[in-house]
Amino acid sequence: MDQQKKTTSGALQAPLTAPSNNPTAAAQALLHNPGAAQALANNPGAAAAAQAFLGNRGATYQPLLNNTHVGQQHMGVPGASISKPSTGEALMKGHTGSHALIRSDRGSMLSLSDDNVMMKQILATHAPDGREFDVRPLLNLVEDILNRATQHVDFLVKGTTQDQIEMEEKALQANHIVMLEALTYTIDRIASELSYKALGGSDAHATTTAIFNLLSSYTWDAKLVLSLSAFALNYGEFWLLAQIYSTNQLAKSMAILRQLPSLLEHTAPLKPRFDALNNLIRAMIDLTKCVVQFTQLPSTYISQDVPVLETAINLFPTAVYWTIRSMVACATQISNLSSMGHEFGISTTESWELSTLAHKLRNIYELLKQQLNLCYQYIEEKTDVAFYQLLLTLFDPNALHIDNMKVLKALIYDKDDKLPLLDGATKRQVSLDVLRRKNVLLLISSLEFANDELAILEQIYNESRIHATKLESQYEVVWIPIVDHSIIPLPEEMQTKFENLQSTMPWYSVQDPLVIKKPVIRFIKEVWHFRTKPILVVLDPQGKVVSPNAIHMMWIWGSTAFPFTSLREEALWREETWRLDLLVDGIDPTVLNWIKEEKYIFLYGGDDVEWVRRFANSARSVASASRIPLEMVYVGKSRKREHVKKVVGIINAEKLSYAWQDPTMVWFFWTRLESMLFSKIQLGRADDQDPMMQQIKKLLSYGREGGWAVLSRGSNIVVNGHSTTVLPTLGGYDEWKVNIAELGFDMAFKEYHDKLHDVAHPCCRFQFPTIIRTPEKMRCPECHRVMERYTSFICCHDDQGIPGSLF
C-alpha cells in the first residue's frame, strides 16, 4: 500500500499507514489519528498487530478498528451516518453543543455517535434522591492531599523544599468529620472500584460507568467530589509511602510490596510520566472546583432557568464523565507503575492518552469558567440593582433611623475590613463607629482633586478644629473617592494618586477606594448628581441628608454655615447685604484692613493688559486729583489662569497696583462668587426680585467679558461696572468733578457712571455645567429681559481654569 500524506487538522498528526511488522507504530498511529482506521481496515496485518498491542484497551478503541464508518464520521466524510442525541431527556438539551469539547482538537477518543450513546448511558444512571450536602470541606481536604502528592515528585527529583498549601481549619471541624463518616463507605467503594479495575485492566468506559452507577443518587458536584476523594485516597497513600518508607520500617515493608523502592530510584527518567499525571490531576481539580462553584451561586439572584446557568448545567454530565474517566486513566497509570516498576518505561501511547484527557478537561474547564464568569456578572448586576434600591430606601426623606450607622455602612461597605477609615490626624485605621451619631460631611470627588480646592477646604477645616467646643465645629468630614471599577485592581499610577491625596487630608478618608461599590457610585451620581467636581453631602446624626451639596455654603461661609441645612442657608442670606466684605471675606486680610479704614477701593479684573494699564493709571490720576485715599487690587479673571499670571507680572513690574500673587486666592474669589449664584438658584430665589442676585450675576458676566471694576467706600459698594463704562467714567473726570463737593466722590462717580451705563449695555452670558441644576429661566441683570437659552461647549486650555462648582 502506497504511503499516504493525508493528515488530520488536529494538534497531533500521524501518517495514515502503519507497517504490519511494527505493532507499536500501528497502535500509535491509531491513537494519534483516529482517521488511521481507514488505513488499518485495508491492512489486516497492521490491524491485528494494533489490536494485540492495545490489549484490554481494545474495547475502548474497538469502533475505530471494526468500523471504518466511525472513522468517516469523526473525519467529517460526506455521507457518514451520525446519530442524533435524544431530545426526550431534559439534560440532553445542551450536549449537542458540547460535542466540540468532547472531540478535542487533539483527536477524538470516541466517535460522535458513540459519544451520544455514552452520554445516554451516563444520564440513565443519574437519579438524585434529593439529598444535598456541602462538598466544599471534603473538596478542601482532597485538594490538600492531591496538591501535596503532585508536588512530591519534584521534591524527589530536585531535592528542594516547596511551599505547601495548608488545609483549611474548617475542614477539620466536628460537623465535617461527621459528614465524612457518613460518606466513608461510598468513598471506599469507589476507591476499591478504581484499584480493582485498574489492576484487572478493565475497559475505562466500563469502569467509569460502574462508578456512575455507585453514585446514581448524588448530584453532579457530589459525584465529582466523592470520586476525587476516592482517587485521592489511593494516590495519597501511594505518595505517603514514597515520603516515609526510608524512615519508617512499616512503610518500608509496605513499599517493598508495592515495588516502590525500585520505582523511586528511577524517578528522574520517569519524571515526564509523573508530569503528565500531575498535569491531568490538576486539570481534574480545577474542573471539579469550577463545577462546585456553580452550586454555590445564590439562588436568590440566579435560577437554573437563566440561560447562562442553564448552558453550564447542560455541560455538567460531560464534565463529570470526563473527569471520572481521567481518574480511571490515572489509577491505571499508578497501577502499572506499581506493578511493573521503572521497567514500565515511558510509553508515548500512554503519555498521549493522559495529555489528551488533560487537554479535553481544560477545554471543558475554559467553557465552564466562561459561563461561571457570566453568572457572576449576572448576579453582580442583580445584586447591584437590589443594593441600589436599598440605598433609595435608606435615604428616603421619610425613613427613620436610630443613628447614622446603617446608612454609613451601606455607603462604605466593610464586609471584611472592620477598619475601613483612615484618620487623617493620626494616620491610623479606624472603624465607622467614630462617626456614630455625628454630623458627617461626605466629601465626594474623583482623584482629580484640584490643589486650590483642597488647600481652601483644609484651611476651613483646620480653623474649625481650633475651637473644637464651638457648635460650628461639631462635624466630621469623610473623603469618598470615586474611581472606575472597570479597572481592578487599580493601576499603580491611580493607586499612588489616591495615596498622595489621602496623605494630605486632615480628616477621615476611606482606606481603600474600592470599598465604595458600584451601586453606591450610581446612587451618588444619579441621586446626589455628582459628575466631576467635588460635592459635600451633609448627613445629620441620624443619617438623614440635610444638604445634597453644601460645598457652595462651605466656600461662602466656611464652618459658620453649620449644620449646613437649607434653613441655615436662608438665615445666612438674610444677614447678608451687597458689600465688599462678602466678596473678599476670608481671602485677603489686606483688603479687609482697607475696609476698616474706610478707604476708597477699586476691585478690578480682566485679561486685557492694555486696558488694565490704562485703568490703573487713570484711577490713580483721578484719586490724586480728588485727594482721596484710593487703593486698588487686581483679582484676575474666572478663567485663563496662565494669562492672568502674566498680567500680574506686568502689574508688579510697572507697579500699577496691588495684585493677588497666589493663584489660589484668585480661584477662591471666583469660586465663592459662583457659589453665591448657585446657592441662590438652589434656594429657588426669583432672581428678578433679588437685587443682590442681580449684582452677583453682573459681576460674573463682566468677569467673562473683558475688564471690570467694583468701586467701594469701605464696605459699601458704590459701582459694579463693566470696562466699557468704568474707564470712560474715569476719563470724564473733568465733567463730573464739579459734583464732588456736593455729592462726594463716590456718589458723583456713580451718577456719571450710571448715565453712561444707560447708553451702553454689554452683553451678559452665563454658562452652567451639567453638574448643577440649571434654572428654567434667567433675567438679564442689565436690561431685565428673560435671557435666551443656548447649548455651548467650552475649553479653556487650562486644567484649573474653570473654577469649582459652576465653571
Buried (B, 14 or more C-beta within 10 A) or exposed (E): EEEEEEEBEBEBBBBBBBBBEBBBBBBBBBBBBBBBBBBBBEBEBBBBBBBEBBEEBBBBBBBBBBBBBBBBBBBEEEEBEBEEBEEEBEBBBBBBEBBEBBBBBBBBBBBBBBBBEBBBBBBEBBEBEEEEBBBBBBBBBBBBBBBBBBBBBBBBBEEEEEEEEEBBEEBEEEEBEEBBEEBEEBBEBBBEBBBBBBBEEBBBBEBBBBBBEBBEBBBBBBBBBBBBBBBBBBBBBBBBBBBBBEEBEEBBEBBEEBBBBBBBEBBEEBBEBBBBBBBBBBBBBBBBBBBBBBBEBEEEBBEEEBEBBBBBBBBBBBBBBBBBBBBBBBBBBBBBBBEEBBEBEEBEBBBBBBBBBBBBBBBBBBBBBEBBEBBBEBBBEBBBEEBBEBBEEBBEEEBEBEBBBBBBBBBBBBEEBEEBBBBBEEEEEBEBEEBEBBBBBBBBBBBEBBEBBBBBBBBBBEBBEEEEEEEBBBBBBBBBBBBEEEEEEBEEEBBEBBEEBBEEBBBBBBBBBBBBBBBBBBBBEEBBBBEEBBBBBBBBBBBBBBBBBBBBBBBBBBBBBBBBBBEBBEEBBEEEEBBBBBBBBBBBEEBBEBBEEEBBBBBBBBBBBEBBBBBBBBBBEBBEEBEBEBBBBBBBBBBBBEBBEEBBEEBBEEEBBBBBEEBBBBBBBBBBBBBBBBBBBBEEBEBBEBEBBBBBBBBBBBBBBBBBBBBBBBBBBBBBBBBBBBBBBBEBBEEBBEBBEEBBBBBBBBEBBEBBBEEEBBEBEBBBBEBBEEBEEBBBBBEEEEBEEEEEEEEBEEEBBBBBBBB
